């Protein structure tokens, strides 16, 4: 992990700060990691809503039902749907191996 020794300071309004903080939280990132990601010309992807998890659970239960009842075609289609939903909705990873998931400002 690269050690981060240099700080950059800039001023924002209180409204902007809360907007940055809210966006960072929706992406599952610290404020520092979120701002570093924006600065590197990448827009972080928001985490999926809680309903996504509920949907995947229902689809997983349906998959198990069809699979154990030997309807492998229906089970395969449900599994494909879950995989596509995951690829479309879920972010790859919050932060990275360089410590970009840490909030350097302590907020």
N, C-alpha and C positions, 0 to 999 in steps of 0.2 A: 504494500500500500504506500502510495506517495504521501509524504508528510506535507500538510498544507501550512505554510508559514506566513503567507502574504494575505493581508486583509484589504478589501476594497469597501469603501464607505460611500454611500450615496443617500440622498434624502428623498423621501416620498411623503405623500400626505397620509394621514391616518387611514383614510378610506382605501388608498392604494395598498397600504400595508396589510389591511385585513383581507383585501381581495387576493393578494399574493399568498397569504397564510391559508385562506380557504381553498384556493386552487392547489396548493401544496398538499394539504390534508386530503383533498379528493383524489389525489394521485398516489397517496400513501407515502409521501416524501416529506422530509424536513424542509423548512423554508430555505435553508442554505443549499440543499441539494436541488430543490426546484429552481432556484435562481441560477445556479451553475448550469443546469440543463437548458434553461432558456437562453443563457448567454452563449452556449455552444450551438445555437441555431436548431435545437431540437425542442419540439413541444411535447411535454409529458402527457401521457394519456391517463385520463381519470379512471379510478377503480370502478368496477361494475357495481350497479346498485344491489342492495341486499336481496331483491327479488330474483336476481340472477342465480344466487346460491340456492334459493328455494326451487327455482325452475330445474336446475341441474339435479337436485335431489329427487324431484318427481320423475324426471327422465331416467335417472339411474335406477329407481325402483321399477319403472316400466321395463327398462332393459333387462333387469334380473328376472322379472316375471316372464317375459317372452323367451329369454334364454333357457330358463329351467323348464318351460313348457315346450321346448324343442322347436320354437318358431324362430329359427336362427336368422332368417331374412329380416324379420321385423326388428330383432335385437341388433343386428348389424346396422340397420338404418338409424335406429335411435342412437347408437354409439357414434355414428358418423355425425349426426346432428349435434350431439354434445361436443364433439371435437371441433366442429365448425363454429359453434357458439363461443367456445373457449378461445379460439384463435381470433375471433372478431372482437370480443368484448374485453377479454382480460389483457392487462399489460404484461409484457414479458417479465419485468422485474422492477421493483421499486429500488432505486439507487443502483450501485454497482460495487464491484470488488475494490474500488479505490476509495471507499469510505464516503461516497456521495449520498449515503442515506443518513448521515449524521448532520445534526443542526449545529453548525459552528458558532452561531450566535447565542446558543443556549435557550432559545425561545421554544 
